[in-house]
Amino acid sequence: MLLFTACGRDSNGIRPFKIAFAMAEELGCSVKPIFGLFKNMEEVQREVLSAANTLYESYLQTDMANGKYPPYKASGMAYIRFAKEKRELFKLLFMRDRSHEKIEEDRESVMPLLKLIENNLGVDEDAAYLFHLEMWLYVHGIATMVATAYLDWDDEFISKVLTDAYEGLKNTFTRKLPKDGH
């Protein structure tokens, strides 16, 4: 919890030294005990990322389980809610510079969502993955605009536009094409 608080106070994203100082301030102590808890600043950074991801995952699990929206839609609504309520943690996880990170396709982490899409639309895994990527681009765009205070849409409007996007993609992915492919 202390890592969340410290990171949330850092408006410029993850900066290990600033986070260590914010943690010390939150505890009412000097930074020396904080530096003693971690081997180095890279470990502080890893722990903050891990803690932020754990909190994000709890948003997903909670929203997908509460039944307010169908599970797939709930995952998008949770992503946007996280962006709205935990702006700096959202930026840290999903908007940081990744130019020096190795990024690989990770279907396993979204496999439960792919299964939902496969079942809902009657498509195979590859089509479900493409559907999810296209839908995620839309959801991420909204979340980014919310996290940066560019937009301040209410949940009802966000729900409506997500439904519109889902239905449009659903139509594209499930329509029967004539034999000539057009």
Secondary structure, DSSP 8 states (H G I E B T S, - for coil): -HHHHHHHT-TTS--HHHHHHHHHHHHTS-SHHHHHHSSSHHHHHHHHHHHHHHHHHHHHHHHHHS-SS-HHHHHHHHHHHHHHHSHHHHHHHHSS--TTS-----HHHHHHHHHHHHHHHT--HHHHHHHHHHHHHHHHHHHHHHHTTS----HHHHHHHHHHHHHHHHHHHHS---TT--
